[in-house]
Amino acid sequence: MKYKNIEKIILIGGSFLLAELIKKTKGKIGLPLVIFTNPRYLNEDFDGLTLKSILNKYKIKYYLISDINNDKNLAKEITKNSLAIAMGSWFFEKKTVKKFSKNHLLDFMSIDLPRYRGGAHHSWRIMHQNYQSSINLQIIKGGQETFQKGEVIKRQEFIFSNNLIKPVDFYNYSLKKEINFFLEFINDIKKAKNFVLQRLDENQSSHYPSLFTKLHGLIDWSWQGKDIYLFINAFDDPYSGANAYWQGQKIYLSDCQLLPQPEAYHPFTSGLVVRQNKNGIFVATIGNLLQIKKVLDEKGREIFKKIKAGDRFYAPPTELLKSRILKVSYDNNGLKIHNKDLKYEFNV
C-alpha cells in the first residue's frame, strides 16, 4: 500500500508527544500541518507550557472541537490527498472514517499491540514489570467493534531500560523514539514507500482499562510489600501518587523505595509506620519495609512531618471495593465514571 501525493497532514488529538513534536520541529514536519484538538488537551500543562501556547508560538493552524465525529471544520480540511493521524484516545464513528480516502486515517499507538489495549499503559506495565513495547501506526476503520484492531502499517519494537521506575520515566524514554518514528514515516510517504499491512494476532490480545488516580490508586495493605511498591510507582509522577488513608483523611504517597524487612512482619503489621526520620517514612508490609519520601494531602500540601511512628496507613473496605469496580473513561469533556448504577453499600 502506498500513499501518493500527500499534500497535508491532519493531526487529531493532543498529548505530551504532540506538544514535544511541535517543539522539536517548530511545526515544520515536511508537509503542511493542521491540528484538531479539544479544551482538555489544549490547556494541559507540559513542563510549564500548554499545547495552546506551543501551537500559537509556532503559528500552527488548529481547530478547537467538542466532537470529532460531528465537526464541520474537519470536512473542510479533508482532501483526497490529506492524511490524518490520531494521537490520544479518540473514537471515530464509521461515518467519520468514510470522509477520508481509504486507509487515510491512522492511529499513532505507542503501546505493545495487541497487548495493552485500553488506557494507563505505563501504569499497568509498571505493575506487571513488563518492559517490552512498540510504536505503531494503525489503520482506523471506525466503530466500537474495530477499535484498536486495524491493520498496522508501520511498527517499531523496543525494550525499555529496566531501571525505569515511574510513568514519567517511561514517557521520557520513549519520546525520542516516537518523534523519530513519526518523522521517518513522513519521509516514507514523501518517497511513496510501499507499506505492508500487518494483521494483529488476537490470540495475543489483552485489554487494561483507563485509570483515575484518585479512584483506582488506593493501596490494598494485604498485598505483598513488593506489589505495594510497584503499585505506588505506577501512580507516581506525573500522577499525584498512590492513595492511602491516615487518621481519617486520604493521602497520596510517592517516591518509594523497597527495603528488606528487618524482621518477619506479621500481616497485622502491614501499613504500620514503624519509623519516621529525615530520610523518610518507613512502613511495614508483608515481606518488606517501604521507605516513602513524599506524602501529600488532598490539597497537594506536603504533610510528611505530621506523620509519626506508630501511625497506620489503611484502606476502608468500601473505598477499596469502589476502586476495583468502578470504571472510567475520558472524552472531550474529561473524566467519566461508569457503573454508578450498580448496587453498593456506599455513595459515589
N, C-alpha and C positions, 0 to 999 in steps of 0.2 A: 504494500500500500504506500502511495506517495502523496505528499501534499505539494501541489503545484501552484506557483504564482500567488503564494500567500501575501496579502497586502496589508494585513492588520492583525494584531494580537489583542484579544479582549481578555483581560484578567478579571475573574469574578471572585470576590471574597475579601479576605484580609487576614493577616496573621503576622507573626514575627518574621517569617520567611519573606512575605511580600514586602514588608517595611524594609528589611535589610537588602532585598534585591534592588529596590528603587534607590536606596542609599549608595549601594556599591556601584551601580551602573549609571547613577544620576538620571535614571529613566531612559537611557539610550541602550536599548537591547538589540538594536539592529533592524527593527521593524516598528512602524507606528504603533502606539500603545494607548489603550483606553481601559479604564478600570470601573467596575461596578462594585459598590460596597454598601454597607449599612451602618447605622449610627453606632452599634455595638463595636464593630471593628474600627470605624473611623476615629473614635475617641479613645481607643485602647492605648495605654501607656507602654512605650518601648524605650526603656532607659532614659526617661525624661522627655521623650518626644512622642507625639501621636502620629498615626498614619496620615491624618489630615494635614499636619504641619509638614510632613515629609513630601506629600503629594504637591502641596502648594509651593514648597521650596523649589522643586524641580519642574514646576509648571506642567504636571501630568493631568490630563483630562480625566475627570471622574464623574460618576453619577452616584447620588445617594438614593438608595432604593429601600422599599419596605417588603416587596415581594418579587423575587426574580421571575416568577412564573407569570406575572401579570404586569410587568413593567413595559411601558410603551417605548421608552428610550432604547431598550435592548433591541427591539425590532428595527429601529432606525439605524443602529450601528452595525447590525449584521449584514454582511455582503456575501456573495458567492465564494469569495476568496478570503474571508476572515476566519480566524481560528481562535476559539475560546478555550481558556484553561481555568478551571475552578481550583481555588486554594482555600481550604477550610471545609467545614461540614455544610454542604449545600445539597438540597434535594431538588431535583429537576423533574417536572412532570413531562410526560411523553410529548405533549403539545409544544412544550418549550424546545425540546431536543429537535423536533421536526423543523424548527425555524432555521436551523443551521444546515449547511451541506453535510452529506453523510460522513460520519466519524470526525466532524469538525468541532465537537465539544468534548473536552478531555478533563479528567480529574488528576490533579497532582497529589499523589499519595506517598508520603514518606513513612510508610509502615510496611511490615513484613506480610504482604498479601500472599495467600488469602487468610493467613492468621492475623490476629489483632485488628480485625474489623471492629467498628464501633467507635469508641472515643477513649480519651485519657490514656493514650497508648503508652507513654513513657511511665506513667504511674503503675500501670499493670505490668510492664516489663520489669520494673524495679522489684515489685513484689515477687515476680516469678524468676528473677535473676536470669533473664533472657537477654543476651547481648547481640543476637542476630537481627539484622534489619535489611531493608531495601528501600529504594526510591523508585516510584512507578509513575508512568503516565498511562492512564486507563481510559478507555472509551466509555462515555456516559450514554446509556441507552434510554434512561428515563423510567420513572415508575418505581414503586417500592420493591417490587419483586426482582429488579435488576440492580438495586443499589449496591455499589462497590463490587459488582460482579462482572463488569465488562472486560473485554479482552485488553491485555496490556500491550502497548506498542513499543515501550522503551522501559528498561529495568536495569538498575544497578544494585547489586547486593554488596553488603559490607558488614563488618562486625565492630560493634562499639568496644572501646577500650574497657577492660574490666575494672578500672579504678574510678569509673564514674559513679557518683553516689546519688545526686539529686536530679529531679527532672530538668532543671536548668542546665545541668552538665550535659545531658543528652541533647537538648536543643542546640546548645552552642557547638557541640562536637559535630553534629550532622549539618549545621548551617552551611558551611563552606562547600560540602559535598552537594547539597541541594542546589545552591546557586550555580555551581559549575555544571551540574546535571541539566539545569534549566537552560543555561546559555549554550551548552553543547547541543541541546535539542533545537534551539533557534537556528544554529548553524546547519544542523541536519536538514531542516525543512527548506532553508535557503538554497541548499545544494540538491534539493529534491531527492533525498535519500529514500530508499525503499525500506519500509518498516514491516517486519514480520509480526503478525498478530499472535499473541500468546494467550491461550486459554488458561484460566486458573484451575488448579486441581481442588475441587470442592471437598474431596475426601480429607484434605489437609486444613480445611477452614475452621475458624473459631471466631467467636464474637464476644467482646468485652464491652459493657455499656459505658456511656459517659458517666462521669463522677462530678459531684459537687462537694468541695472540701468540708464545708460546714455541716453537711448532712452525712456523707459517707466516710469521713475521716475519723470516726470515733474508734478509739482503741479498745480492743477486747483484751483485758488483762489476764484472761485464762489461756491466751496463746503462749507459745514458747518465746523466750526472750529474743531470739534471732528473728522470728516472724514479726514481732513488735518493732524491732529495729528497722527492718525492711519497710514496714508499713509507715513508720514515721518519715523515712527517707522519701517514700512515694508521694507524700503530701508536702514536702519541703519546697524551697524556692523553685519556681516563682509563686507557689501557693502559700497559704497562710500557716500551714502546719497541721499535723495530726491533732485530733481533739482528745481531751480528757476532761473529767470533772474533778474539781478541787474545792472543798468547802462550799458546795452548792452552786458553783459557777463554772461555766465552760471555759477552758483554757486551750491554748494552742502550743504544741511542742515541736521544736525543730532543732537542727544542729546536734545530732545524736551520734554517740559512739557506742559500740558494743564491746563490753569488757567481760572477762571471765568472772564467774561468781566466786566470791571468797569462801563461801561455804554452800552446802546443799540447801538452797532455798525451798521451803515448803510452798505449795501453791497458794496458801493463805497469805504468804508474804508478798505476792505479786502486786505491784502498784504502790508498795510502801516506799516512801522516801527514807532511805537509811542514812544519808549523809548530804550535807549542803555546805559548799565552801566556794572560794573564788574560782575554782576550776569547773564548777557545775553542780547540778542536782543529780544525785546518784539514786537510781530507782531499782529496786529488786524486781526480778522477773523469774519465770521458770527457766532455769538453766544459765542465766546470765545476769550481769549487772549493766544497767544503762546509764551512761553519762549524758545528761541533757544540758545544753548550754544556753538555750533560748526558750523563754516562756512568755507568751503574750496573753492578755485578757481579750475580751470580745471587741474592745475599742482599739486594739492594736498597741496597748501600752505594755511595756516590759514589767513583769511582776516577779522576776527571778528572786529578788531578795526577800519577798514576802513569804516564800515557801520554806518551811522548816523541816528538819529531820523529825520523823515521826508522823508527818502528814501522809495522806494517802491519795493517790490518783485512782479514779474508778469510772465506771460507765453504768448509768442507770439502765436496768434491763429493757424498759420500754423504749428508751432512746437507741439502744443497741439494735433492737428489733427493727425500729424505723430505718436505721442506716442500712439494713440488709434488704428491706422490702421495697422501699420507695425508689422509683426510677426517675431520672431526669433527662431532659434534652435541652438543646439550645437552638433558638431560631433567631430571626432578625431582631426580635424584641428582647432577647436574652434568655434567661433561665425559665424552664417549665418543669414543675414537679408533677409526676404522674402517680397513679394508684391511690389517690387520696380517697376514693370511694370504697376502698377495702375496709373491712371491719377491724378496728384497732381498739386497744384499751387506752388510747391516748388521743389527744387532739393534735393535728398537724398545723 
